[in-house]
Amino acid sequence: MQYRRLGRSDIEVSAICLGTMTWGEQNTEEDGFAQMDYALDRGVNFWDAAEMYPVPPRKETYGRTEAIIGNWFAARRKRDKVVLATKVAGPDERLIYIRDGKPRLNKAHIEAALEASLKRLKTDYVDLYQLHWAERGTNAFGRLAYQPPRTDDGTPLEETLAVLGNLVRSGKVRQVGLSNESAWGAMRYLTLADAGRGPRMVSIQNAYSLLNRSFEVGLAEVAHRETCGLLAYSPLGMGMLSGKYMDGEPPGARLTVYKQFKRYRTPAGAAATAAYVKLARDHGLDPAQMALAFINSRPFTTANIIGATTLDQLKANIASIDVKLSDAVLAGIEAIHQQHTYPCP
Ligand SMILES: NC(=O)c1ccc[n+]([C@@H]2O[C@H](COP(=O)([O-])OP(=O)(O)OC[C@H]3O[C@@H](n4cnc5c(N)ncnc54)[C@H](OP(=O)(O)O)[C@@H]3O)[C@@H](O)[C@H]2O)c1
């Protein structure tokens, strides 16, 4: 395993981060335990959860993923071996069962969310506490064209950052990070921190894969110059980049079961996937491992958050850390990117 520093903190995280959002929905607690045991044994010390998980989010399963992790901590007594990340949800009209039905990034909501997460996780601290998405209207979850919001009555970023500062001082949170954030939002938070208004964000967890390289446009420079690296999520476009949907719908696979996941299952995504899968096969590579190795090797990547529903997938995905892409493969990827630019933002 390779280890990288989380922002300007003194925390070293594995470059492969264990995604958890299938546990409690597509995966059982037993599956989750097996994944945590295997990952930690392979040196994967960085795990990513969220109060909202598992996905797709439902009232009945809300918090279940964190509960599974908490049960594992209680059973294995290895809390100190793990750099644990989780997230507080922002507003989303579908999440009517979270707090008062309108989750916000203000003092009352963040404090309530963290207390509930700590209880489920059976721990008294979180290593990385992330804002799952912004409270203001901005580009995220597939939007590239910026539209100014009609109203702007969200919690001011200053207030959110001050609340996070209190949590850091209390010892319940070690570091703070962003997710689904734009270049403006990231720079604004970093500038406020540099002005002494709160803790400095150490990471930006955004979607990034061969099907969506939009992070490179504005945020990669922020990540590099501000030492606030990318935690890449959905690195296989929810499984698309493995090539398994090229011949139909494999039974039990995420995009077969959950039709509401549409971000990567598009004609543009399918065309780009076919090109990347062919490139991998032409070079004797596993398509999924090629897609992951590309992310692992980007200079702005702190960690690649892999997802797996089987142990075989987990093994292959962790092993991507040892896959070095040749110049020919990298040139092939760039050629495809020129033709299929941002197929699935
Ligand atoms: N911040 C955010 O808003 C956000 C959003 C999404 C995810 N995340 C984080 O990122 C993590 C990873 O996201 P993700 O699960 O969407 O990642 P992903 O790698 O794009 O998709 C993972 C899914 O693809 C399939 N798969 C994985 N490896 C495979 C392989 N080698 N061959 C064939 N199929 C394979 C599996 O599903 P099937 O077996 O069902 O096909 C697996 O569950 C999450 O657990 C979460 O921690 C964060």
The ligand as an ORCA input file, in Angstrom:
! r2SCAN-3c Opt
* xyz 0 1
  N     -19.437     12.010     -1.438
  C     -20.343     11.476     -2.204
  O     -21.338     12.125     -2.576
  C     -20.185     10.040     -2.636
  C     -20.969      9.530     -3.669
  C     -20.772      8.208     -4.051
  C     -19.820      7.429     -3.407
  N     -19.078      7.940     -2.377
  C     -18.059      7.133     -1.662
  O     -17.271      6.455     -2.621
  C     -17.337      5.054     -2.406
  C     -17.212      4.343     -3.725
  O     -18.251      4.760     -4.613
  P     -18.912      3.714     -5.586
  O     -19.345      2.500     -4.813
  O     -19.921      4.415     -6.424
  O     -17.621      3.299     -6.470
  P     -17.491      2.605     -7.879
  O     -16.156      1.957     -7.895
  O     -17.764      3.557     -8.984
  O     -18.629      1.484     -7.901
  C     -18.545      0.374     -7.066
  C     -19.450     -0.743     -7.545
  O     -19.016     -1.218     -8.821
  C     -19.027     -2.636     -8.871
  N     -17.605     -3.065     -8.909
  C     -16.600     -2.671     -8.075
  N     -15.433     -3.259     -8.409
  C     -15.688     -4.006     -9.492
  C     -14.847     -4.814    -10.285
  N     -13.543     -4.956    -10.030
  N     -15.416     -5.456    -11.338
  C     -16.742     -5.323    -11.604
  N     -17.588     -4.571    -10.868
  C     -17.061     -3.898     -9.822
  C     -19.714     -3.075     -7.574
  O     -21.136     -3.085     -7.749
  P     -21.936     -4.352     -8.288
  O     -21.269     -5.591     -7.767
  O     -23.304     -4.166     -7.773
  O     -21.872     -4.274     -9.752
  C     -19.382     -1.954     -6.626
  O     -20.275     -1.850     -5.558
  C     -18.649      4.848     -1.637
  O     -18.709      3.660     -0.882
  C     -18.657      6.059     -0.757
  O     -17.829      5.840      0.372
  C     -19.245      9.236     -2.006
*
